């Protein structure tokens, strides 16, 4: 089991390295775009920040009047002393090795170059994490018991009108995308009734208003989880209820309730519990679309801000991408390893 775990962690590290490498190269291949209204001083400040990060080079025009630059520079500036500066990007691979070298040697992921000029990219993401975590922790604590309860109730009422109703509702709601649900909730609960704020309240809003701001995103994020747990628990419970060992337990004198509690529910939860454990890892990931629609200042929203901002904030974008990648890989590893702890029969390396 230990050898298998170390192997999975090594493969996860290699996978994350490949994903981040390809992301960096593809993002850097995009053209640099600055706002039309950006002043010359602001543009020069941006290029200077790129020089400090090791992504750009700068050349001061020599005194020779016949100087012609032999490289493709992005832009040139003339300062108060009539010196002309030429800024040009380094080759993408050279930028990449500079970036990856700073990470491994100094754990330096760079600074923000447009969202908050000069701010540490990791600290910028760290300030957004608590909001995303608080929302998703509430979602997990709400969706897990509700989804399991619906699945158990539907499984125990198999082939009745209750089971058909719950299964139909689950299929309907699991098919509706989250951005449709949150748009519907914002329209009716905010604009039509005025019960809830139409967007994420600011930090200066009253405590009651900030508490109400959690309701819409929590409901929107909970729908798919509740439906997923309900459908999974019902399917597993129905399969266990028709198994031979449960019939044997009944013939040995156990009542129906005793057989359900001691055997059916326990075995039905074997494939369900790993998904619950992996979802706790996923609370850091957030939801990019839902955070953008509701204006939540989380790690999902800042990803779009860094990507769509002019100019793009590459360092913040890469830190956010690293978080999403690592969370996804760790959730997959935990999902697989948890099977062995819950059911020793499938534990890697167990004695026969």
C-alpha positions in Angstrom: 0.0 0.0 0.0 2.9 2.4 0.8 4.6 1.6 -2.4 1.4 2.2 -4.4 0.8 5.5 -2.6 4.4 6.7 -3.3 4.0 5.7 -7.0 0.7 7.6 -7.3 2.2 10.7 -5.7 5.2 10.5 -8.1 2.9 10.2 -11.1 0.8 13.1 -9.8 3.9 15.2 -9.5 5.0 14.4 -13.1 1.5 15.0 -14.4 1.3 18.4 -12.7 4.7 19.3 -14.0 3.6 18.5 -17.6 0.3 20.3 -17.3 1.9 23.5 -15.9 4.7 23.4 -18.5 2.2 23.2 -21.4 0.0 25.9 -19.8 3.0 28.3 -19.4 4.1 27.8 -23.0 0.7 28.2 -24.5 -0.2 31.2 -22.3 3.1 32.9 -23.1 2.5 32.3 -26.8 -0.5 34.6 -26.7 0.1 38.2 -27.8 0.6 40.9 -25.2 -2.2 43.4 -25.2 -2.3 46.6 -23.3 -5.2 48.9 -22.7 -5.5 51.7 -25.3 -5.9 54.2 -22.5 -2.8 53.1 -20.7 -0.3 55.9 -20.4 3.4 55.6 -21.5 4.5 55.6 -17.9 2.2 52.7 -16.9 3.3 50.7 -20.0 6.9 51.3 -19.2 6.3 50.2 -15.6 4.7 46.9 -16.8 7.7 46.2 -19.1 10.1 47.0 -16.2 8.2 44.5 -14.0 8.6 41.8 -16.8 12.4 42.6 -16.9 12.7 42.1 -13.1 10.9 38.7 -13.4 13.3 37.6 -16.2 10.7 37.5 -19.0 11.8 40.6 -20.9 15.1 42.3 -21.8 15.7 46.0 -22.2 18.3 47.8 -24.4 19.2 51.4 -24.1 19.9 52.9 -27.5 23.5 53.8 -27.9 24.7 57.3 -28.9 25.2 56.2 -32.5 22.7 57.9 -34.8 22.7 55.0 -37.2 21.6 52.4 -34.7 19.0 50.0 -36.0 17.7 47.3 -33.6 18.3 43.8 -34.9 15.5 42.3 -32.8 11.7 42.4 -32.7 11.0 44.7 -29.8 7.6 45.3 -28.3 7.8 49.0 -27.7 10.3 51.8 -27.1 10.3 54.7 -24.8 12.2 58.0 -24.4 12.8 59.3 -20.9 13.4 62.8 -19.7 17.1 62.5 -20.4 16.3 61.6 -24.1 17.5 58.0 -23.6 15.5 55.5 -25.7 14.7 52.1 -24.2 13.8 49.1 -26.3 11.8 46.3 -24.5 11.7 42.9 -26.1 10.6 39.5 -24.8 13.0 36.7 -24.2 12.4 33.3 -25.9 9.5 31.4 -24.4 11.7 28.5 -23.3 14.2 30.9 -21.6 11.2 32.5 -19.8 10.0 29.0 -18.7 13.4 28.0 -17.3 13.6 31.3 -15.4 10.1 30.7 -14.0 10.6 27.1 -13.0 14.1 27.8 -11.6 12.7 30.5 -9.3 10.1 28.0 -8.0 12.5 25.2 -7.2 15.3 27.3 -5.8 13.4 30.1 -4.0 9.8 29.0 -4.0 9.1 32.3 -5.8 6.1 32.1 -8.1 6.5 35.7 -9.2 4.5 38.9 -8.5 1.4 40.3 -10.0 1.9 42.5 -13.0 -1.5 43.9 -13.6 -4.1 43.0 -10.9 -2.0 44.3 -8.0 1.3 45.5 -9.4 4.2 44.1 -7.4 2.1 42.0 -5.0 3.1 38.3 -4.4 1.0 36.0 -6.7 0.7 33.4 -3.9 -0.4 35.9 -1.3 -2.9 37.4 -3.8 -4.4 33.9 -4.3 -4.2 33.2 -0.5 -6.4 36.2 0.2 -9.1 34.7 -2.1 -8.9 31.2 -0.6 -11.0 31.8 2.6 -14.0 32.9 0.6 -13.9 29.9 -1.7 -13.3 27.5 1.2 -16.1 28.9 3.4 -18.7 28.5 0.6 -17.6 25.0 -0.4 -17.3 23.7 3.2 -21.0 24.7 3.7 -21.8 23.0 0.4 -20.2 19.7 1.5 -21.8 19.8 4.9 -25.2 20.4 3.4 -25.1 18.2 0.3 -23.6 15.0 1.8 -26.4 14.3 4.4 -29.2 15.4 2.1 -28.0 13.4 -0.8 -27.4 10.3 1.3 -30.8 10.6 3.0 -32.6 10.9 -0.4 -30.7 8.0 -1.8 -31.4 5.8 1.2 -35.1 6.7 1.2 -35.5 6.1 -2.5 -33.6 2.7 -2.2 -35.8 1.5 0.6 -38.9 2.5 -1.3 -37.7 0.9 -4.5 -40.3 0.8 -7.4 -42.8 2.8 -5.5 -44.2 6.2 -6.5 -41.8 7.8 -3.9 -38.8 6.2 -5.6 -40.0 7.2 -9.0 -40.6 10.8 -7.9 -37.2 11.2 -6.3 -35.3 9.5 -9.2 -37.1 11.7 -11.7 -36.3 14.9 -9.8 -32.7 13.8 -9.4 -32.4 13.2 -13.2 -33.9 16.6 -13.9 -31.7 18.6 -11.5 -28.5 16.8 -12.3 -29.0 17.7 -16.0 -29.2 21.4 -15.3 -25.9 23.3 -15.4 -24.9 25.2 -12.3 -24.8 28.6 -14.1 -28.4 28.1 -15.1 -29.4 27.3 -11.5 -27.6 30.4 -10.1 -29.0 32.6 -12.8 -32.5 31.4 -12.0 -31.9 32.0 -8.3 -30.6 35.5 -8.8 -33.5 36.4 -10.9 -36.3 35.2 -8.6 -34.7 35.5 -5.1 -33.0 38.8 -5.7 -34.6 40.8 -8.5 -38.1 39.5 -8.3 -38.6 39.2 -4.5 -35.6 41.2 -3.1 -35.1 38.6 -0.4 -31.4 38.1 -1.1 -28.6 40.3 -2.4 -28.1 40.0 -6.2 -24.3 39.8 -5.9 -21.7 39.0 -3.3 -21.8 41.6 -0.5 -18.8 43.7 0.2 -16.6 43.3 3.3 -18.1 46.5 4.7 -21.7 45.3 4.4 -23.7 44.4 7.6 -23.1 40.9 9.0 -26.7 39.9 8.2 -26.3 40.9 4.6 -23.0 39.0 4.3 -24.7 35.9 5.7 -27.5 36.1 3.2 -24.9 36.4 0.4 -24.0 32.7 1.0 -27.5 31.3 0.3 -27.6 31.6 -3.5 -24.1 30.2 -4.3 -24.5 27.4 -1.7 -27.8 26.3 -3.2 -26.5 26.5 -6.7 -23.4 24.5 -5.9 -25.3 21.9 -3.8 -27.8 20.8 -6.5 -25.4 18.6 -8.4 -23.7 17.2 -5.3 -27.1 16.2 -3.7 -28.3 14.6 -6.9 -25.0 12.8 -7.4 -25.0 11.3 -3.9 -28.7 10.5 -4.1 -28.4 8.6 -7.3 -25.2 6.8 -6.2 -26.6 5.7 -2.8 -29.9 4.5 -4.3 -28.1 2.4 -7.0 -25.8 0.8 -4.5 -28.5 0.2 -1.9 -30.8 -1.4 -4.4 -28.0 -3.7 -5.6 -27.1 -4.7 -2.0 -30.8 -5.3 -1.1 -31.1 -7.9 -3.8 -27.9 -9.8 -2.9 -27.7 -13.3 -1.5 -25.8 -12.5 1.7 -28.6 -10.2 2.8 -31.2 -12.9 2.2 -29.0 -15.2 4.2 -28.9 -12.7 7.1 -32.7 -12.6 7.0 -33.0 -16.4 7.2 -30.7 -16.4 10.2 -33.2 -14.4 12.2 -32.4 -10.8 11.6 -35.3 -8.4 11.1 -35.5 -6.3 8.0 -34.3 -3.2 9.8 -31.4 -5.0 11.4 -30.3 -6.5 8.1 -30.5 -3.0 6.4 -28.5 -1.2 9.1 -25.9 -3.9 9.8 -25.3 -5.1 6.2 -27.1 -3.2 3.5 -26.2 0.3 4.4 -22.6 -0.6 5.5 -21.8 -2.2 2.1 -23.7 0.3 0.1 -21.5 3.1 1.5 -18.2 1.5 0.3 -18.1 3.2 -3.1 -19.8 6.4 -1.7 -17.5 7.3 1.1 -14.4 7.8 -1.1 -16.3 10.4 -3.1 -17.1 12.2 0.1 -13.5 12.2 1.2 -12.3 13.5 -2.2 -14.9 16.2 -2.2 -13.4 17.6 1.0 -10.1 18.0 -0.9 -12.0 19.8 -3.7 -13.3 22.6 -1.5 -10.3 24.7 -2.5 -11.1 24.6 -6.2 -14.2 26.7 -6.2 -16.4 27.2 -9.2 -15.1 29.6 -11.9 -18.4 30.3 -13.6 -20.5 30.6 -10.5 -18.0 32.9 -8.8 -17.9 35.1 -11.8 -21.7 35.3 -12.2 -22.3 36.1 -8.5 -19.2 38.3 -8.1 -17.6 36.1 -5.5 -13.9 37.2 -4.9 -12.6 33.6 -4.8 -9.9 31.7 -6.6 -12.2 30.8 -9.5 -13.0 34.4 -10.2 -9.4 35.6 -10.0 -8.5 33.0 -12.6 -10.8 34.7 -15.1 -9.6 38.2 -14.0 -5.9 37.2 -14.6 -6.7 35.7 -18.0 -9.0 38.5 -19.3 -7.2 41.4 -17.8 -5.2 43.8 -20.0 -2.4 42.9 -19.8 -2.7 39.3 -18.7 -1.4 38.6 -15.2 0.7 35.5 -16.1 2.0 34.8 -12.6 -1.3 34.9 -10.9 -2.8 32.8 -13.7 -0.1 30.1 -13.3 -0.5 30.0 -9.5 -4.2 29.6 -9.8 -3.7 26.9 -12.5 -1.3 25.1 -10.2 -3.9 25.1 -7.4 -6.6 23.6 -9.7 -4.2 21.0 -11.0 -2.9 19.9 -7.6 -6.4 19.7 -6.1 -7.7 17.6 -9.0 -4.8 15.2 -8.8 -4.8 14.9 -5.0 -8.6 14.3 -5.0 -8.1 11.4 -7.5 -5.4 9.8 -5.4 -7.4 10.1 -2.2 -10.4 8.7 -4.0 -8.4 5.6 -5.0 -6.6 5.1 -1.7 -9.7 5.4 0.4 -11.1 2.2 -1.1 -8.3 0.3 0.6 -9.0 1.8 4.0 -12.8 1.3 3.8 -12.7 -2.2 2.3 -9.5 -4.2 3.2 -10.4 -6.8 0.6 -9.2 -4.4 -2.2 -6.2 -3.0 -0.3 -3.0 -3.0 -2.4 -0.4 -5.4 -1.1 -2.8 -7.1 1.3 -2.1 -10.7 2.2 -4.2 -13.3 0.4 
